Amino acid sequence: MHATVLVLVENVNAYLPLLEQQGFQLILAPTPAARAEAIKTHAQQIDAVLTRGPLGLTAAEITALPGLQIICVIGAGYEQVDLQAASNRGIAVTNGAGVNASSVADHALALLLSLVRGIPQADAAVRLGQWPKVTRPSVAGLRLGILGLGAVGQAIARRCALGFEMQVSYHSRQPRPDQPYRFCPTLKELAEDSDVLLIATPGGAETRHLVDRDVLEALGAKGFLVNVARASVVDTDALLQALQQRQIAGAALDVFDDEPQVPDAFKQLDNVVLTPHVAGLSPQASRDTVAMVGRNLQAHFSGQPLLTPLVLPPPS
């Protein structure tokens, strides 16, 4: 397979040989400077781009790559890829929806348990020679509300319902009659009926700030928020205010608005758990993600149907 792939991602290097073994030539550009230089220097030879949602690919960059045929996004999110620009050029776009669902669901459960049971605070206290006996809620039997019931949301729901006997409800654009969980027609109703509100919906304009002050108020002073999706889904200012004023019990966050910058206000709180956007990272997930990219690239350049194509807007 003789095609050149511009690789903008920085977290799957160990598995990129899978693409090279299929005959693809790779140009690695994991930093903004390297990215700009690679597009400037190799524009004529680049046939495909491998990116991820927050890194995206802009309309200007798409225009600068005259031979670009396909954009492959690792993970489910593709919020910073200019789909309209791709559509206007007839460029295919794929994502990796569901490939890392198990890893994200595992991390979501780790965050949920750490938050509700106060694990980071207990660990820090013991390291300081303290021995606090703090009573924390039991996770078993809590009401879990999931925003977004795609592959990740379903994986989380199964773990919580079967492993912790949690009562699972969800809100999404459409009900999922194939799933055994209760559908809430509005996000506010979901928050009102949940002890833990867990965000598992894609980012982008359609979901921006869905979790706002009203939703956080509905979640209430005993409610917890867990976000393993995109920071843009939550109004960060409203969340900080709710945490600072104890309008909700706590939050566990794997995603932030301006990564890797995390607001100092979060770091000063004792009712948050913070991780550096690692929910989808595991050896298995990285391997399977790159393998999916390889299958999509092979399908495209051999004229076969793509495995995970995105539906693009009509050309304008």
Backbone hydrogen bonds, N-H to C=O, Kabsch-Sander energy under -0.5 kcal/mol:
donor,donor_aa,acceptor,acceptor_aa,energy
3,A,1,M,-1.1
5,V,25,Q,-3.2
6,L,48,A,-3.0
7,V,5,V,-0.7
7,V,27,I,-3.0
8,L,6,L,-0.7
8,L,50,L,-3.1
9,V,50,L,-0.7
15,Y,12,V,-1.9
16,L,12,V,-0.5
16,L,13,N,-1.1
18,L,15,Y,-1.6
19,L,16,L,-1.6
20,E,16,L,-1.6
21,Q,17,P,-2.6
22,Q,18,L,-0.5
22,Q,19,L,-0.7
23,G,20,E,-1.6
24,F,19,L,-1.9
25,Q,3,A,-2.7
27,I,5,V,-2.6
28,L,26,L,-0.5
29,A,7,V,-2.9
35,R,31,T,-2.6
36,A,32,P,-2.3
37,E,33,A,-2.2
38,A,34,A,-2.6
39,I,35,R,-2.2
40,K,36,A,-2.1
41,T,37,E,-2.7
42,H,38,A,-2.9
43,A,39,I,-0.7
45,Q,42,H,-1.5
46,I,42,H,-1.0
46,I,43,A,-0.6
47,D,4,T,-2.3
47,D,45,Q,-0.5
48,A,4,T,-1.9
49,V,70,I,-1.7
50,L,6,L,-3.1
51,T,49,V,-0.6
51,T,72,C,-2.6
53,G,74,I,-0.7
53,G,77,G,-0.6
55,L,52,R,-0.7
56,G,52,R,-3.1
57,L,80,Q,-1.5
62,I,58,T,-2.3
63,T,59,A,-2.4
64,A,60,A,-1.6
65,L,62,I,-1.2
67,G,43,A,-0.6
68,L,65,L,-1.5
69,Q,47,D,-3.2
70,I,47,D,-1.2
71,I,92,A,-2.6
72,C,49,V,-3.2
73,V,71,I,-0.5
73,V,94,T,-2.6
74,I,51,T,-2.8
74,I,72,C,-0.5
80,Q,53,G,-1.3
81,V,78,Y,-1.7
82,D,57,L,-2.5
82,D,80,Q,-0.5
83,L,81,V,-1.5
86,A,82,D,-1.9
87,S,83,L,-2.8
88,N,84,Q,-2.5
89,R,85,A,-1.0
89,R,86,A,-0.5
90,G,86,A,-0.6
90,G,87,S,-1.1
91,I,86,A,-2.8
92,A,69,Q,-2.2
94,T,71,I,-2.5
95,N,308,T,-1.7
96,G,75,G,-3.0
99,V,96,G,-2.1
100,N,96,G,-0.5
101,A,98,G,-1.0
104,V,100,N,-2.4
105,A,101,A,-2.6
106,D,102,S,-2.4
107,H,103,S,-2.2
108,A,104,V,-2.6
109,L,105,A,-2.1
110,A,106,D,-2.2
111,L,107,H,-2.8
112,L,108,A,-2.6
113,L,109,L,-2.7
114,S,110,A,-2.4
115,L,111,L,-2.8
116,V,112,L,-2.7
117,R,113,L,-2.4
118,G,114,S,-0.8
119,I,114,S,-1.6
122,A,118,G,-2.2
123,D,119,I,-2.7
124,A,120,P,-2.4
125,A,121,Q,-2.1
126,V,122,A,-2.2
127,R,123,D,-2.1
128,L,124,A,-1.0
128,L,125,A,-0.6
129,G,126,V,-1.9
130,Q,125,A,-2.7
134,V,132,P,-0.9
136,R,134,V,-0.5
141,G,164,F,-1.6
142,L,139,V,-2.2
144,L,142,L,-0.6
144,L,167,Q,-2.7
145,G,143,R,-0.5
145,G,196,V,-3.2
146,I,144,L,-0.5
146,I,169,S,-2.3
147,L,145,G,-0.5
147,L,198,L,-2.8
148,G,146,I,-0.9
148,G,171,H,-2.3
154,Q,150,G,-2.7
155,A,151,A,-1.9
156,I,152,V,-2.4
157,A,153,G,-2.6
158,R,154,Q,-2.4
159,R,155,A,-1.8
160,C,156,I,-2.5
161,A,157,A,-3.0
162,L,158,R,-2.5
163,G,158,R,-0.6
163,G,159,R,-1.8
164,F,159,R,-0.6
164,F,160,C,-1.1
166,M,160,C,-2.3
167,Q,142,L,-1.8
168,V,166,M,-0.7
169,S,144,L,-2.7
170,Y,182,R,-2.4
171,H,146,I,-2.1
179,Q,176,R,-2.3
182,R,168,V,-1.5
184,C,170,Y,-3.2
190,L,186,T,-1.7
191,A,187,L,-2.6
192,E,188,K,-2.4
193,D,189,E,-1.6
194,S,191,A,-1.5
195,D,143,R,-2.7
196,V,143,R,-2.1
197,L,224,F,-3.0
198,L,145,G,-3.3
198,L,196,V,-0.6
199,I,226,V,-3.1
200,A,147,L,-2.7
200,A,198,L,-0.6
207,T,204,G,-0.9
208,R,204,G,-0.6
208,R,205,A,-0.6
209,H,232,S,-3.2
210,L,207,T,-1.7
211,V,233,V,-2.6
212,D,210,L,-1.1
216,L,212,D,-2.4
217,E,213,R,-2.6
218,A,214,D,-2.0
219,L,215,V,-1.9
220,G,216,L,-1.9
223,G,220,G,-1.8
224,F,195,D,-2.5
225,L,250,G,-2.1
226,V,197,L,-2.5
227,N,252,A,-2.6
228,V,199,I,-1.6
228,V,226,V,-0.5
233,V,230,R,-1.4
234,V,231,A,-1.8
235,D,211,V,-2.6
236,T,234,V,-1.0
239,L,235,D,-2.4
240,L,236,T,-2.8
241,Q,237,D,-2.2
242,A,238,A,-2.3
243,L,239,L,-2.4
244,Q,240,L,-2.9
245,Q,241,Q,-2.3
246,R,243,L,-1.0
247,Q,242,A,-2.7
248,I,242,A,-1.2
249,A,220,G,-0.6
249,A,223,G,-2.5
250,G,223,G,-1.1
251,A,271,N,-1.8
252,A,225,L,-2.6
253,L,273,V,-2.7
254,D,227,N,-2.2
258,D,261,Q,-0.6
259,E,256,F,-0.8
261,Q,258,D,-2.5
266,F,263,P,-1.2
267,K,263,P,-1.1
268,Q,264,D,-1.3
269,L,266,F,-1.4
273,V,251,A,-1.8
275,T,253,L,-2.3
277,H,254,D,-0.9
277,H,275,T,-1.7
281,L,278,V,-1.8
282,S,280,G,-0.6
286,S,282,S,-2.9
287,R,283,P,-2.3
288,D,284,Q,-2.6
289,T,285,A,-2.5
290,V,286,S,-2.3
291,A,287,R,-2.2
292,M,288,D,-2.1
293,V,289,T,-2.1
294,G,290,V,-2.5
295,R,291,A,-2.1
296,N,292,M,-2.4
297,L,293,V,-2.7
298,Q,294,G,-2.6
299,A,295,R,-2.4
300,H,296,N,-2.5
301,F,297,L,-2.6
302,S,298,Q,-0.9
303,G,300,H,-1.4
304,Q,299,A,-3.3
310,L,93,V,-3.0
312,L,310,L,-0.7
